[in-house]
Amino acid sequence: MELQPRFSGQSAAIVATPTTDPRLQPTPDYGTFGPGSDVAAGQAGSIPQSAGRGNPRFAPIAAAVIGMLAALFAGSISRAGSLWSRLENPFSPQKSAPASAKDVRQIERMRPQRQAEALLELAVGKNDGAVEQISARVDRWQGKLEWSPQIANLTTAALNSNDMRVRESGVEVELAAYGLAKNSASLEYLVGAVNSADHARKIWALWALGLMGNRGIGTDRVMQVLTANLKDRDVDSRRWAVESLALVGTQETIEPLLQTMHDDPSPVVRERAACSLAESGMLTHEQRMSVVPRLLSYTDDPALDAQTHGWAFEALNDITHQHLGNDSATWRNWYNSSKGD
C-alpha cells in the first residue's frame, strides 16, 4: 500500500488501512470556523470541519499529515546522510504481536520496523514497560525504519495521548521513522529545508524542527526559526510553526503562542495556538496553568472576536477541568477563590 494524499475540503489525510482499535484513534475533531473563515476548501493544512456542530472546539494533532510529507522527501533525507530501509512486505499481517512489553524475547525476534510498531502500540495502550523499551531501542532503529500507514496511525495516537511519556515516545519513533538522527547535521538539514521554495517540504521541515527541539537538539535555534515563521505571509507556514512550537514545549514557547492566539489574522492559526496552550503538544500541566490569567483576559478582550473569546473559554475548560460556561466574571471568581486553596 502506498501513502497517498487525499484532499476533499478537509485536511490532508493518509489513505491507509482503517483500524478499529480505539486506542489508535486521535481525539475527536470538533473544529469548525463558520461563515467568513479565511480557510479555503481543500487547502492543505487546514483544520477539518464538522458540519452542523455547535461551538468550535479543538481539533487533534494530525501527525499523519506531516508523515505524508515526510514520505515525499525520504529520498532527499537519504542524500543528506540518513538511510531508509526498505523492509520485506512491511504491511503484511502480523500474527505474533507481544501481549506486553515484558515479552522481550518475542520482541527481539522482530525486525526493527515491527518492534517500533508493536512497542508504540503497547505504549498507546499503556502497557507496562513499553515506554522504557522504546527509549532503550530507538537509537538502534535509526536507518532501519520507514514511514508507513501503521506508524502514521500510531504516532498520531501517541501525540494525542494524555500521558506525556507516551507523547515523548511518539516523538522518538517519528524522528526515527523520518530517518532524522538527533544531531546538528539533521538540524541544519531541516533549517535549510524550511527555506525551500517547495511548500510541502517547508511545512514538513517546520514540524520536524519541533520534534528535534523537544529532544533538546538546538532548541534555541529551533525557536529562532519557528518564531520567525510566525510572521510568514503564508497561513500554512504560520499554522505549522505554531504546531511545532507546541512540540518543543519549553517555557519560552508560551509567550509566542499567546501572542499568536491574540494577534494572528487567521482563525486557523489562532485556533491552533489556543489548542497548543490548552492540550496539544508537550507543555506540562503546570505550564498550561500559568497561562490561565492571560486566557481570562482574552475571554472579554474587545480587540478579539467572539470566536477567539470562545477558544479562550474552551482552553480554560481543558486546562482547569472546570466547566463554568462562557461567562468571564464566573471564571474570574473561580480563579480568584482557587488561588487561596
Residue frames as qw, qx, qy, qz and C-alpha x, y, z in Angstrom:
[[0.000, 0.887, 0.462, 0.000, 0.00, 0.00, 0.00],
 [0.432, 0.317, -0.010, 0.844, 1.30, 3.44, -0.89],
 [0.137, -0.565, -0.401, 0.708, 0.98, 6.66, 1.02],
 [0.183, 0.470, 0.518, 0.691, -1.32, 8.97, -0.90],
 [0.052, 0.169, 0.310, -0.934, -2.57, 12.44, -0.03],
 [0.004, -0.573, -0.779, -0.257, -6.31, 12.98, -0.15],
 [0.019, 0.127, 0.166, -0.978, -7.94, 16.39, -0.29],
 [0.125, -0.500, -0.782, -0.352, -11.71, 16.70, -0.02],
 [0.258, -0.753, -0.168, -0.582, -12.46, 20.01, 1.62],
 [0.735, -0.678, 0.021, 0.001, -10.75, 18.82, 4.79],
 [0.216, -0.783, 0.566, 0.143, -7.15, 18.45, 5.89],
 [0.551, 0.440, -0.692, -0.156, -4.80, 16.09, 4.08],
 [0.802, -0.332, 0.406, -0.287, -5.02, 12.53, 5.32],
 [0.054, -0.386, 0.897, 0.209, -3.19, 9.26, 4.81],
 [0.839, 0.095, -0.237, -0.480, -5.07, 6.68, 2.78],
 [0.080, 0.363, -0.904, 0.213, -4.33, 3.65, 4.91],
 [0.475, -0.271, -0.829, -0.120, -6.00, 0.53, 6.16],
 [0.426, -0.617, 0.061, -0.659, -8.53, 1.72, 8.75],
 [0.291, 0.088, -0.855, 0.420, -8.10, 0.49, 12.29],
 [0.546, -0.579, -0.445, -0.411, -10.86, -0.41, 14.69],
 [0.606, -0.273, -0.511, 0.545, -8.71, -0.24, 17.80],
 [0.131, -0.945, -0.262, -0.148, -9.98, 2.83, 19.73],
 [0.591, -0.631, 0.095, 0.494, -6.51, 3.40, 21.17],
 [0.514, 0.016, 0.437, 0.738, -5.28, 4.25, 17.69],
 [0.141, 0.787, 0.479, 0.364, -7.86, 6.96, 17.06],
 [0.236, 0.217, -0.197, 0.926, -6.93, 10.63, 17.55],
 [0.062, 0.393, 0.584, -0.707, -9.01, 12.79, 19.84],
 [0.357, 0.682, 0.638, 0.012, -12.38, 13.93, 18.37],
 [0.263, 0.152, 0.286, 0.909, -12.41, 16.62, 15.72],
 [0.011, 0.744, 0.578, -0.335, -14.61, 19.50, 16.83],
 [0.233, -0.317, 0.182, 0.901, -13.08, 22.18, 14.60],
 [0.292, 0.695, 0.597, 0.274, -15.36, 24.49, 12.69],
 [0.293, -0.149, -0.006, 0.944, -14.92, 28.04, 11.55],
 [0.211, 0.719, 0.571, -0.334, -18.28, 29.02, 10.12],
 [0.429, 0.829, 0.273, 0.233, -19.05, 31.86, 7.73],
 [0.023, 0.980, -0.179, 0.087, -16.30, 34.30, 6.96],
 [0.782, -0.425, 0.344, 0.299, -13.41, 31.91, 7.59],
 [0.274, 0.801, -0.430, -0.313, -10.29, 32.57, 5.56],
 [0.474, -0.241, 0.837, 0.129, -9.71, 28.81, 5.16],
 [0.523, 0.365, -0.448, -0.626, -10.12, 27.80, 1.55],
 [0.931, 0.008, 0.250, -0.266, -11.83, 24.49, 0.86],
 [0.937, 0.297, -0.039, 0.180, -9.31, 21.78, 0.14],
 [0.138, 0.859, -0.410, 0.272, -6.38, 23.81, 1.46],
 [0.780, 0.040, -0.543, 0.309, -3.58, 21.60, 2.70],
 [0.337, 0.077, -0.532, 0.773, -3.03, 22.02, 6.38],
 [0.392, -0.389, -0.029, -0.833, -6.46, 23.45, 7.13],
 [0.276, -0.087, 0.801, -0.524, -8.43, 22.21, 10.13],
 [0.102, -0.300, -0.902, -0.292, -11.16, 19.63, 9.42],
 [0.364, -0.145, 0.069, -0.917, -14.68, 20.99, 9.66],
 [0.060, 0.245, 0.947, -0.200, -17.59, 19.29, 11.39],
 [0.208, -0.332, -0.471, -0.791, -20.86, 20.03, 9.67],
 [0.541, -0.557, -0.408, -0.481, -23.69, 21.23, 11.86],
 [0.611, -0.298, -0.557, 0.478, -21.79, 21.12, 15.14],
 [0.242, -0.929, -0.281, 0.015, -22.16, 23.86, 17.72],
 [0.183, -0.944, 0.256, 0.101, -19.41, 25.83, 19.38],
 [0.660, 0.569, -0.469, 0.145, -15.90, 25.32, 17.97],
 [0.769, -0.573, 0.274, 0.070, -13.57, 23.06, 19.92],
 [0.070, -0.732, 0.616, 0.282, -10.09, 21.94, 19.22],
 [0.894, 0.350, -0.238, -0.143, -9.02, 19.51, 16.52],
 [0.871, -0.391, 0.209, 0.215, -6.35, 16.88, 17.21],
 [0.126, -0.664, 0.609, 0.415, -2.73, 16.87, 16.18],
 [0.902, 0.392, 0.105, -0.150, -2.52, 15.12, 12.82],
 [0.400, -0.594, 0.612, 0.335, 0.99, 13.69, 12.73],
 [0.684, 0.256, 0.650, 0.210, -0.06, 11.54, 9.77],
 [0.406, 0.902, 0.140, -0.042, -0.45, 14.66, 7.62],
 [0.055, -0.869, 0.474, 0.130, 3.16, 15.62, 8.21],
 [0.638, -0.237, 0.717, 0.148, 4.21, 12.00, 7.86],
 [0.697, 0.597, 0.393, 0.063, 2.79, 12.03, 4.37],
 [0.264, 0.943, -0.202, 0.005, 5.03, 14.95, 3.52],
 [0.431, -0.637, 0.632, 0.097, 7.98, 13.16, 5.09],
 [0.788, 0.142, 0.586, 0.124, 7.42, 10.21, 2.77],
 [0.559, 0.819, 0.113, 0.054, 7.70, 12.56, -0.19],
 [0.125, 0.899, -0.399, 0.132, 11.13, 13.68, 0.95],
 [0.901, -0.338, 0.259, 0.079, 12.58, 10.33, 2.00],
 [0.819, 0.391, 0.067, 0.415, 14.97, 10.40, -0.92],
 [0.207, 0.813, -0.183, 0.513, 16.34, 13.84, -0.11],
 [0.615, -0.703, 0.293, -0.206, 16.80, 12.92, 3.56],
 [0.956, -0.049, 0.181, 0.224, 18.74, 9.86, 2.48],
 [0.615, 0.588, -0.042, 0.524, 21.05, 12.00, 0.39],
 [0.160, -0.849, 0.230, -0.448, 21.58, 14.21, 3.43],
 [0.120, 0.486, -0.792, 0.350, 23.10, 11.28, 5.29],
 [0.589, -0.099, 0.632, -0.493, 20.25, 9.11, 6.63],
 [0.140, 0.091, -0.917, -0.363, 19.34, 5.68, 5.26],
 [0.704, 0.024, 0.169, -0.689, 15.79, 4.49, 4.66],
 [0.187, -0.166, 0.966, 0.059, 15.47, 0.72, 4.90],
 [0.654, 0.081, -0.345, -0.668, 13.00, -1.00, 2.57],
 [0.445, -0.187, 0.817, -0.314, 11.54, -3.91, 4.52],
 [0.135, -0.072, -0.911, -0.383, 10.05, -7.06, 3.01],
 [0.369, -0.493, -0.668, -0.418, 6.27, -6.62, 2.82],
 [0.099, 0.091, -0.559, 0.818, 6.01, -4.31, 5.86],
 [0.513, -0.088, 0.085, -0.850, 2.20, -4.20, 5.65],
 [0.573, -0.062, -0.792, -0.200, 1.65, -7.97, 5.82],
 [0.697, -0.595, -0.108, -0.385, -0.49, -9.16, 8.77],
 [0.136, 0.474, -0.757, 0.430, 1.49, -9.86, 11.92],
 [0.764, -0.298, -0.512, -0.255, 0.43, -12.99, 13.80],
 [0.737, -0.253, -0.471, 0.414, 2.67, -12.68, 16.83],
 [0.036, -0.738, 0.114, -0.664, 2.23, -9.27, 18.43],
 [0.340, 0.026, -0.748, 0.570, 3.50, -9.27, 22.02],
 [0.391, -0.712, -0.567, -0.135, 0.91, -9.05, 24.75],
 [0.438, -0.881, -0.038, 0.177, 3.25, -6.99, 26.88],
 [0.306, 0.857, -0.387, 0.150, 6.49, -5.05, 26.54],
 [0.539, -0.571, 0.606, -0.123, 7.89, -7.57, 29.03],
 [0.928, 0.208, 0.307, 0.039, 7.85, -10.22, 26.29],
 [0.088, -0.809, 0.427, 0.394, 11.43, -9.22, 25.47],
 [0.443, -0.181, 0.808, 0.343, 12.42, -12.40, 23.67],
 [0.477, 0.610, 0.629, 0.065, 9.43, -12.13, 21.36],
 [0.163, 0.957, 0.010, -0.241, 10.27, -8.50, 20.61],
 [0.317, -0.623, 0.588, 0.407, 13.92, -9.36, 19.93],
 [0.533, 0.136, 0.778, 0.303, 12.86, -11.74, 17.14],
 [0.392, 0.826, 0.393, -0.099, 11.06, -8.96, 15.30],
 [0.517, 0.399, 0.168, 0.738, 12.54, -6.74, 12.65],
 [0.196, -0.158, -0.268, 0.930, 13.10, -3.10, 13.75],
 [0.290, -0.218, -0.334, -0.870, 10.02, -1.84, 11.89],
 [0.627, -0.415, -0.604, -0.264, 7.77, -4.31, 13.65],
 [0.490, -0.259, -0.549, 0.625, 9.48, -3.67, 17.01],
 [0.016, 0.007, -0.087, 0.996, 8.72, 0.03, 16.71],
 [0.474, -0.271, -0.427, -0.721, 5.10, -0.58, 15.71],
 [0.654, -0.354, -0.668, 0.010, 4.46, -3.19, 18.39],
 [0.430, -0.244, -0.485, 0.722, 6.05, -1.22, 21.21],
 [0.100, -0.065, -0.006, -0.993, 4.38, 2.06, 20.27],
 [0.562, -0.344, -0.532, -0.533, 1.01, 0.30, 20.11],
 [0.624, -0.364, -0.624, 0.299, 1.68, -1.09, 23.59],
 [0.248, -0.091, -0.281, 0.923, 2.71, 2.37, 24.82],
 [0.321, -0.232, -0.258, -0.881, -0.50, 3.90, 23.46],
 [0.703, -0.372, -0.531, -0.293, -2.40, 1.15, 25.26],
 [0.335, -0.721, 0.387, -0.466, -0.44, 2.00, 28.44],
 [0.958, -0.085, -0.264, 0.077, 1.13, -1.41, 28.76],
 [0.575, -0.773, 0.227, 0.143, 3.76, -1.57, 31.48],
 [0.656, -0.373, 0.461, 0.467, 7.33, -1.13, 30.26],
 [0.639, 0.597, 0.391, 0.286, 6.62, -0.12, 26.65],
 [0.099, 0.989, -0.079, 0.071, 7.89, 3.44, 27.02],
 [0.489, -0.691, 0.504, 0.170, 11.12, 2.22, 28.60],
 [0.760, 0.105, 0.569, 0.295, 11.59, -0.36, 25.82],
 [0.480, 0.823, 0.210, 0.219, 11.18, 2.33, 23.16],
 [0.144, -0.954, 0.265, 0.007, 13.68, 4.58, 24.90],
 [0.641, -0.460, 0.578, 0.210, 16.21, 1.74, 25.12],
 [0.686, 0.201, 0.625, 0.313, 15.86, 0.72, 21.47],
 [0.404, 0.869, 0.228, -0.175, 15.10, 3.87, 19.47],
 [0.035, -0.805, 0.472, 0.357, 18.72, 4.77, 18.71],
 [0.419, -0.170, 0.852, 0.263, 19.23, 1.29, 17.27],
 [0.529, 0.590, 0.608, -0.058, 16.28, 1.83, 14.92],
 [0.119, 0.793, -0.193, -0.566, 18.00, 4.72, 13.13],
 [0.210, 0.484, -0.683, -0.505, 18.21, 3.96, 9.41],
 [0.008, 0.015, 0.998, 0.064, 16.09, 0.82, 9.85],
 [0.276, 0.545, 0.673, -0.417, 12.55, 2.24, 9.87],
 [0.054, 0.186, 0.477, 0.857, 10.40, 3.69, 7.16],
 [0.379, 0.129, 0.270, -0.876, 7.23, 5.73, 7.36],
 [0.130, -0.207, -0.925, -0.292, 4.12, 3.60, 6.93],
 [0.453, -0.501, -0.326, -0.661, 0.36, 3.98, 7.48],
 [0.739, -0.453, -0.484, 0.122, 0.72, 1.98, 10.71],
 [0.487, -0.130, -0.263, 0.823, 3.46, 4.27, 12.03],
 [0.081, -0.348, -0.174, -0.918, 1.34, 7.26, 10.97],
 [0.603, -0.549, -0.430, -0.388, -1.67, 5.99, 12.95],
 [0.746, -0.383, -0.418, 0.350, 0.39, 5.11, 15.99],
 [0.386, 0.007, -0.174, 0.906, 2.37, 8.34, 16.21],
 [0.261, -0.459, -0.238, -0.815, -0.84, 10.34, 15.83],
 [0.713, -0.535, -0.423, -0.159, -2.40, 8.34, 18.66],
 [0.680, -0.217, -0.346, 0.608, 0.74, 8.74, 20.79],
 [0.208, 0.170, -0.049, 0.962, 0.89, 12.50, 20.30],
 [0.450, -0.454, -0.217, -0.737, -2.76, 12.74, 21.37],
 [0.633, -0.277, -0.690, 0.214, -2.24, 10.56, 24.46],
 [0.384, -0.861, -0.035, -0.332, -3.00, 12.01, 27.89],
 [0.827, -0.457, 0.107, 0.310, 0.29, 10.50, 29.10],
 [0.126, 0.925, -0.303, -0.193, 3.26, 12.78, 28.45],
 [0.444, -0.444, 0.745, 0.225, 5.66, 9.85, 28.40],
 [0.644, 0.381, 0.651, 0.125, 3.67, 8.27, 25.56],
 [0.359, 0.926, 0.061, -0.102, 3.77, 11.56, 23.65],
 [0.174, -0.780, 0.557, 0.225, 7.56, 11.57, 24.05],
 [0.601, -0.057, 0.773, 0.193, 7.68, 8.02, 22.67],
 [0.575, 0.706, 0.414, 0.003, 5.70, 9.22, 19.67],
 [0.118, 0.941, -0.260, -0.179, 8.25, 11.98, 19.08],
 [0.395, -0.527, 0.721, 0.214, 11.13, 9.49, 19.26],
 [0.630, 0.222, 0.730, 0.146, 9.54, 6.99, 16.88],
 [0.466, 0.850, 0.230, -0.091, 8.54, 9.70, 14.42],
 [0.013, -0.860, 0.452, 0.237, 12.09, 11.05, 14.23],
 [0.469, -0.285, 0.811, 0.202, 13.44, 7.54, 13.69],
 [0.606, 0.479, 0.635, 0.034, 10.83, 6.81, 11.00],
 [0.335, 0.930, -0.010, -0.153, 11.78, 10.04, 9.22],
 [0.848, 0.235, -0.051, 0.473, 15.43, 8.92, 9.26],
 [0.050, 0.863, -0.164, 0.476, 16.46, 12.00, 11.25],
 [0.681, -0.107, -0.502, 0.522, 19.33, 11.41, 13.66],
 [0.342, -0.914, -0.216, 0.037, 19.31, 13.60, 16.76],
 [0.638, -0.266, 0.109, 0.714, 22.35, 15.66, 15.85],
 [0.003, -0.674, 0.047, 0.738, 23.43, 19.00, 14.42],
 [0.088, -0.101, 0.733, 0.666, 23.61, 17.66, 10.85],
 [0.012, 0.538, 0.829, 0.154, 19.90, 16.80, 10.88],
 [0.076, -0.764, -0.359, 0.531, 19.13, 20.17, 12.45],
 [0.064, -0.496, 0.346, 0.794, 20.99, 22.05, 9.71],
 [0.075, 0.176, 0.849, 0.493, 19.25, 19.97, 7.06],
 [0.021, -0.686, -0.723, 0.081, 15.85, 20.93, 8.45],
 [0.090, -0.720, -0.095, 0.682, 16.74, 24.61, 8.77],
 [0.070, -0.255, 0.594, 0.760, 17.73, 24.57, 5.12],
 [0.020, 0.368, 0.879, 0.303, 14.50, 22.80, 4.16],
 [0.003, -0.723, -0.518, 0.457, 12.43, 25.48, 5.92],
 [0.033, 0.639, -0.194, -0.743, 13.84, 27.95, 3.38],
 [0.327, 0.112, 0.826, 0.445, 12.82, 25.73, 0.46],
 [0.332, 0.139, -0.244, -0.901, 10.62, 27.09, -2.30],
 [0.436, -0.184, -0.838, -0.271, 8.77, 23.76, -2.16],
 [0.474, -0.475, 0.104, -0.734, 5.80, 24.50, 0.09],
 [0.920, -0.262, -0.222, -0.190, 5.19, 20.92, 1.24],
 [0.737, 0.153, -0.421, 0.506, 8.86, 20.43, 2.05],
 [0.029, 0.454, -0.309, 0.835, 8.87, 23.60, 4.13],
 [0.686, -0.438, -0.014, -0.581, 5.78, 22.57, 6.11],
 [0.938, -0.132, -0.310, 0.086, 7.25, 19.17, 6.92],
 [0.553, 0.282, -0.399, 0.675, 10.55, 20.73, 7.98],
 [0.272, -0.532, 0.201, -0.776, 8.77, 23.13, 10.35],
 [0.870, -0.358, -0.084, -0.329, 7.05, 20.18, 12.05],
 [0.896, 0.052, -0.316, 0.308, 10.24, 18.11, 12.22],
 [0.242, 0.506, -0.371, 0.740, 12.11, 21.02, 13.82],
 [0.580, -0.526, 0.156, -0.602, 9.63, 20.90, 16.69],
 [0.975, -0.147, -0.166, -0.009, 10.36, 17.20, 17.17],
 [0.678, 0.307, -0.336, 0.577, 14.10, 17.94, 17.25],
 [0.076, -0.580, 0.271, -0.764, 13.66, 20.86, 19.64],
 [0.795, -0.458, -0.007, -0.399, 11.66, 18.69, 22.00],
 [0.956, -0.081, -0.154, 0.236, 14.56, 16.25, 22.18],
 [0.478, -0.794, 0.119, 0.358, 16.92, 19.10, 23.10],
 [0.659, 0.126, 0.384, 0.634, 18.67, 19.34, 19.74],
 [0.230, 0.167, 0.213, 0.935, 19.47, 23.01, 19.02],
 [0.056, -0.694, -0.698, 0.167, 16.39, 24.22, 20.89],
 [0.083, -0.680, -0.066, 0.725, 17.41, 27.89, 20.77],
 [0.023, -0.209, 0.616, 0.759, 18.00, 27.68, 17.01],
 [0.016, -0.417, -0.881, -0.223, 14.70, 25.87, 16.55],
 [0.054, -0.739, -0.504, 0.443, 12.89, 28.60, 18.49],
 [0.070, -0.521, 0.226, 0.820, 14.51, 31.29, 16.35],
 [0.021, -0.017, -0.773, -0.633, 13.38, 29.65, 13.11],
 [0.077, -0.528, -0.845, -0.045, 9.86, 28.90, 14.30],
 [0.060, -0.727, -0.372, 0.575, 9.14, 32.33, 15.76],
 [0.030, -0.362, 0.404, 0.839, 10.39, 33.92, 12.53],
 [0.079, -0.185, -0.841, -0.503, 7.86, 31.83, 10.61],
 [0.000, 0.616, 0.693, -0.376, 5.04, 33.12, 12.81],
 [0.101, 0.670, -0.002, -0.736, 5.39, 36.29, 10.71],
 [0.228, 0.001, 0.782, 0.580, 5.22, 34.49, 7.35],
 [0.430, 0.169, -0.127, -0.878, 2.51, 35.71, 4.96],
 [0.533, 0.003, -0.772, -0.347, 1.54, 32.09, 4.26],
 [0.703, -0.418, 0.131, -0.560, -1.19, 30.77, 6.61],
 [0.966, -0.025, -0.258, 0.015, 0.05, 27.18, 6.42],
 [0.552, 0.373, -0.461, 0.587, 3.57, 28.22, 7.42],
 [0.233, -0.476, 0.372, -0.762, 2.29, 30.13, 10.44],
 [0.864, -0.267, -0.035, -0.425, -0.06, 27.30, 11.44],
 [0.939, 0.035, -0.294, 0.175, 2.68, 24.65, 11.35],
 [0.286, 0.471, -0.464, 0.694, 5.13, 26.94, 13.12],
 [0.549, -0.446, 0.245, -0.663, 2.53, 27.04, 15.92],
 [0.969, -0.112, -0.144, -0.165, 2.13, 23.25, 15.93],
 [0.748, 0.301, -0.406, 0.430, 5.90, 22.90, 16.08],
 [0.052, -0.538, 0.422, -0.728, 6.29, 25.36, 18.96],
 [0.793, -0.361, 0.110, -0.478, 3.79, 23.24, 20.86],
 [0.950, 0.083, -0.275, 0.126, 6.00, 20.21, 20.26],
 [0.383, 0.502, -0.476, 0.612, 9.08, 22.00, 21.62],
 [0.657, -0.578, -0.475, -0.093, 7.16, 22.53, 24.86],
 [0.497, -0.047, -0.390, 0.774, 9.60, 24.79, 26.72],
 [0.122, -0.708, -0.437, 0.542, 8.62, 27.78, 28.84],
 [0.111, -0.394, 0.279, 0.869, 9.91, 30.05, 26.08],
 [0.022, 0.251, 0.782, 0.569, 7.22, 28.82, 23.67],
 [0.029, -0.620, -0.726, 0.296, 4.35, 30.12, 25.79],
 [0.024, 0.634, 0.091, -0.767, 4.58, 33.85, 25.04],
 [0.115, 0.229, -0.594, -0.762, 4.72, 33.48, 21.22],
 [0.092, -0.342, -0.916, -0.187, 1.77, 31.09, 21.38],
 [0.032, -0.667, -0.554, 0.497, -0.24, 33.58, 23.46],
 [0.045, 0.529, -0.178, -0.829, 0.63, 36.43, 21.13],
 [0.082, 0.022, -0.800, -0.594, -0.32, 34.36, 18.10],
 [0.048, -0.512, -0.854, 0.079, -3.66, 33.40, 19.62],
 [0.015, -0.717, -0.341, 0.608, -4.35, 37.09, 20.20],
 [0.050, 0.688, -0.211, -0.693, -2.94, 38.71, 17.10],
 [0.260, -0.064, 0.801, 0.536, -2.83, 36.37, 14.11],
 [0.427, 0.228, -0.137, -0.864, -5.28, 37.39, 11.38],
 [0.535, 0.052, -0.746, -0.394, -6.19, 33.78, 10.52],
 [0.760, -0.362, 0.191, -0.505, -8.74, 31.85, 12.61],
 [0.930, 0.128, -0.336, 0.075, -6.89, 28.64, 11.68],
 [0.494, 0.378, -0.501, 0.602, -3.71, 29.86, 13.30],
 [0.324, -0.471, 0.348, -0.743, -5.43, 31.40, 16.34],
 [0.904, -0.218, -0.047, -0.365, -7.30, 28.13, 16.97],
 [0.872, 0.158, -0.382, 0.262, -4.12, 26.07, 16.76],
 [0.190, 0.462, -0.483, 0.719, -2.35, 28.43, 19.16],
 [0.609, -0.402, 0.215, -0.649, -5.25, 28.07, 21.62],
 [0.974, -0.061, -0.173, -0.131, -5.15, 24.29, 21.32],
 [0.652, 0.365, -0.475, 0.464, -1.37, 24.28, 21.79],
 [0.103, -0.456, 0.468, -0.750, -1.77, 26.16, 25.04],
 [0.728, -0.261, 0.147, -0.617, -4.69, 24.02, 26.19],
 [0.899, -0.127, 0.369, -0.198, -4.00, 20.40, 25.36],
 [0.894, 0.418, -0.035, 0.158, -1.86, 19.55, 22.34],
 [0.364, 0.741, -0.421, 0.376, 1.91, 19.49, 22.23],
 [0.735, -0.007, -0.554, 0.391, 4.37, 18.97, 25.05],
 [0.140, -0.559, 0.300, -0.760, 3.66, 21.67, 27.63],
 [0.256, -0.134, -0.877, 0.385, 3.24, 20.33, 31.17],
 [0.264, -0.735, -0.616, -0.106, 0.09, 20.88, 33.21],
 [0.398, -0.645, -0.203, 0.620, 1.94, 23.42, 35.36],
 [0.223, -0.113, 0.357, 0.900, 3.00, 25.34, 32.27],
 [0.099, -0.492, -0.667, -0.550, -0.56, 25.33, 30.96],
 [0.349, -0.745, -0.526, 0.216, -1.91, 26.55, 34.29],
 [0.372, -0.399, -0.022, 0.838, 0.48, 29.51, 34.09],
 [0.053, 0.159, 0.466, 0.869, -1.42, 30.88, 31.06],
 [0.105, -0.625, -0.771, 0.054, -4.81, 30.94, 32.82],
 [0.086, -0.678, -0.248, 0.687, -4.63, 34.67, 33.77],
 [0.014, 0.302, -0.459, -0.835, -3.90, 35.66, 30.17],
 [0.085, -0.287, -0.869, -0.393, -6.67, 33.45, 28.87],
 [0.081, -0.667, -0.635, 0.381, -9.05, 35.04, 31.34],
 [0.008, -0.588, 0.048, 0.808, -8.17, 38.44, 29.91],
 [0.027, 0.087, -0.721, -0.687, -8.82, 37.10, 26.40],
 [0.083, 0.438, 0.894, -0.038, -12.37, 35.97, 27.22],
 [0.111, 0.870, 0.457, -0.149, -13.70, 39.53, 27.07],
 [0.349, -0.365, 0.266, 0.821, -10.90, 41.40, 25.32],
 [0.460, 0.730, 0.256, -0.435, -12.68, 43.87, 22.98],
 [0.139, 0.649, -0.575, -0.479, -9.85, 43.53, 20.47],
 [0.124, -0.105, 0.972, 0.169, -10.79, 39.87, 19.90],
 [0.541, -0.075, -0.437, -0.715, -13.76, 38.44, 18.03],
 [0.787, -0.264, 0.222, -0.512, -16.40, 36.16, 19.53],
 [0.926, 0.205, -0.316, -0.009, -14.77, 33.10, 18.00],
 [0.464, 0.407, -0.577, 0.535, -11.48, 33.75, 19.79],
 [0.442, -0.418, 0.402, -0.685, -13.34, 34.51, 23.03],
 [0.938, -0.073, -0.032, -0.338, -14.89, 31.04, 22.64],
 [0.800, 0.298, -0.452, 0.259, -11.48, 29.41, 22.17],
 [0.048, 0.495, -0.557, 0.665, -10.22, 31.13, 25.31],
 [0.712, -0.287, 0.288, -0.572, -13.12, 29.66, 27.29],
 [0.964, 0.126, -0.205, -0.111, -12.51, 26.24, 25.74],
 [0.536, 0.450, -0.558, 0.446, -8.83, 26.40, 26.64],
 [0.293, -0.449, 0.505, -0.676, -9.75, 27.28, 30.22],
 [0.905, -0.116, 0.054, -0.406, -12.07, 24.25, 30.34],
 [0.897, 0.263, -0.338, 0.110, -9.36, 21.92, 29.07],
 [0.335, 0.497, -0.562, 0.570, -6.59, 23.23, 31.31],
 [0.261, -0.339, 0.534, -0.729, -8.51, 23.52, 34.58],
 [0.243, -0.212, -0.943, -0.084, -11.15, 20.79, 34.07],
 [0.164, 0.415, 0.515, -0.732, -13.71, 23.32, 35.27],
 [0.100, 0.410, 0.718, 0.553, -16.87, 23.76, 33.21],
 [0.071, -0.514, -0.432, 0.738, -18.15, 27.21, 34.01],
 [0.396, 0.794, 0.460, -0.020, -19.70, 28.22, 30.71],
 [0.496, 0.402, 0.182, 0.748, -18.77, 31.30, 28.75],
 [0.242, -0.934, -0.186, -0.187, -19.06, 33.94, 31.43],
 [0.474, 0.524, -0.389, 0.592, -15.88, 35.87, 32.18],
 [0.352, -0.612, 0.328, -0.627, -17.00, 37.02, 35.64],
 [0.941, -0.263, 0.042, -0.208, -17.75, 33.45, 36.72],
 [0.864, 0.250, -0.240, 0.365, -14.34, 32.31, 35.60],
 [0.205, 0.605, -0.372, 0.673, -12.58, 35.18, 37.38],
 [0.628, -0.544, 0.229, -0.508, -14.47, 34.49, 40.60],
 [0.994, -0.093, -0.054, 0.025, -13.44, 30.84, 40.43],
 [0.693, 0.420, -0.287, 0.510, -9.81, 31.71, 39.70],
 [0.064, -0.655, 0.341, -0.671, -9.55, 34.26, 42.48],
 [0.777, -0.451, 0.205, -0.388, -11.09, 31.87, 45.01],
 [0.983, 0.074, -0.122, 0.114, -8.92, 28.95, 43.86],
 [0.425, 0.633, -0.410, 0.500, -5.69, 30.89, 44.48],
 [0.370, -0.599, 0.448, -0.551, -6.33, 30.68, 48.18],
 [0.967, -0.136, -0.037, -0.214, -6.72, 26.88, 48.18]]
